[in-house]
Amino acid sequence: MWRVNDSLACCQQKYKSGEKKPNLSELQKQFITQAKKAEYREWLSEVSAIPLQQSLNDLNQALL
């Protein structure tokens, strides 16, 4: 899955280090916006952002 695994790893790392879990907007900014800027993931700009956002929303809900 495009960046959900990366965002899950980020949340797990923050949990292990005692840091606060990023909120949904932080996750979206970090993992959708930044992914679209990466040359090897430019194709993400060509698809709807809704499934990308929903996958992060699902992750965020699962980690509550």
Helices and strands as residue ranges (DSSP letters): H 4-16, H 24-28, I 29-33, H 34-37, G 39-46, H 49-62
